[in-house]
Amino acid sequence: MLRKVRFEIRPWGQDREPARELLPYVDNVSLVALVSGFEHAAGHDMPGTYAGIVLDHFDGGDLTAYLTGRSDLAYRSQDGMIALLGCDCGEVGCWPLEAKVITTGFSVTWRGFSQPYRPRRDYGDFGPFVFRRNQYERAVREAAAARLPSSPNRRQGSGSTASEPAPRSPRVTW
């Protein structure tokens, strides 16, 4: 079954200048809500303690390459695994939800979900989520274009200020 994906970039945290969170949605339901429901139903400890990827705390390189599992800098990119979610504390490596991203000529699939700190957890019934490739790539481009301005306090060397949006380019880095 083909799904629809979108990536929302929203403020994260309670700081005066909050960080930016990238939160994936599948069929208009956040991935956090989907995995939380699955983990609760499966009786897992610490169910749903995730947030989106807090972009200002994690440098995954080119956002487009990262979300398609092709970035040299991507989290565990050697095997196509990426962290789609991080811990609700804002640190990806603290409690990530990982998935393998498989891209074909017509689709992008998230499958093989895992929680590396609970390797015995079985996510075999969670997903896979299959998206039409052109819709997935459009959602990634929209997320890259819609990113919130970053401040000098959050991104060293970005050249932006709190009142000035971050520069946009085809190669979007976090």
N, C-alpha and C positions, 0 to 999 in steps of 0.2 A: 504494500500500500504506500503510495507516494504521500509524503507529508509536506507541510510548508514550514520554512524556517525564517526566523528573523532574529536580529541581534540588536538589543537595545543598549545604548550607552547612556548611563544615568549617573547622577552623583552618588558617591558612596562615602559614608562616615558622617560624623557630626562636626568636623572641623569647619572653621570659617570659610576655608577654600577646600571643599571636599574633593576627594580623589574621584577618578572615573572608573566605573564598573561596566564591564561588557557582559551582558546577561543574555544567553540564548533562549529562544522560545521555539517550541514545536507546536504547530497548530494553535498558536496564541496562548499556550500554557508554558510558563517558565520551566526550564529544565530543572531548576531547584525544586519546584512543586512536583514535577513528575518523579524525580528520583526519591524525594521525601516520601511520597505515597508508596512507592515500591519498597523502600527500605522499612517503612513502618509495617507494611503487610507481611514482609519477610521476617519480621522480628529482629532486625539487626540492631546492635547497640549504636548509639549516637546517630540515629536516623536524621537525614536531611540537614546536617550542620554545614551547609554549603552557601556560598555566594557566587556571583559571577566572578570573572577574572578582574581583579582590581588592576587596571592598566598601569597605574602609577607605581605599583609595587612589583611589577613583573615585566621584564623586557623580553618579549618573544620575537623581536625583530619585525619584519614585514607582516602586518596583520593579515593580509590576503593569503600570503604563503602559509602563515601559521594555521589559519582556520581551514586550509585545505590539506594540512599535514605535510607540506612540502618545504618548510623553512629549515635552513641549516641551523638556525638558532632556536628552533621550536623545542619545547619541553619534550624530551624523549623522542626527537624526530627520527632517530635512526630506524625505528620500526613503525613510523607513521602514527604513533600514539601522541595525543595532545591532551592537555588538561582542559576540559570544557568548563569546569567549575573549580573554584578554590575553596578554601576554608572560609567560614563566616567571620573569621578574625581579619580577613583581608590578605592573608599569605597563601599563595597557591600551594607551595610545598608542604604546608602544615596538614592539609586534608583535601587533596585533589580528587576529583572524579575524572578519570581518564577514559578515553575511547580511541579506537583506531578509526582514522578517516580514510575511506577508500573512494577514489574518484575514477569514474569511467567516462566514456564519451557522452553519456546521457544522464548520469546520476552521481550524487555524492551520498555516501552512507556512513553513519556513525554506528559502529558495532564493537563488540568485545569490551564492554564497559568494565572498569575495575576501580577498586579503591586500594591503592598500593599498601596502605597500612593495615588492611584487612584482606590479605591475599586469599583467604579461604572463603570469602564471600562469593556467592554465585549470582552473577548478574545475567545469566543466560536467558532469562525471561524478560529482561529489560532491553527494549529495542529489538532488532536494529531499527534505526530511523533512516529512511531512504527519502532523499529529496531530489527533485528534478534539478539537474546541474545548472541550467541557466537561471533558475529561481534562486538557488543557493548562492551562486556567484553574484547575482544582483543584490541579495541581502547583505553579503559581505561588503560590496562596494558602498551600499547605503550606510552601513555601520561606519565604514572608514570616513565617509563624507560628513557624517552627522556627529562626529566625536566632539565632545565638549572642549572648550579652550583649556589649555593647560597653563599653569602659572609657573613663574621661575622657581618658586619654592618646591614645586613637584617635579619639574623636568629641568635638569641642569642643561644650559646651553640651548634651550628652545627658542630664545629670543622673543617670546611672547610675554605679555603682561596680563594682569587680571582683566583689563578692559579690552584687550586685543586678542582675537581668535588665533589659535595656533595655525601656522602655515599648513596648507594642504598641498599634497603632491601625490602622484600616482603610487609612489612607494610610501606607504603609511607605516611609520614606526610608532611605537607606543612611547 
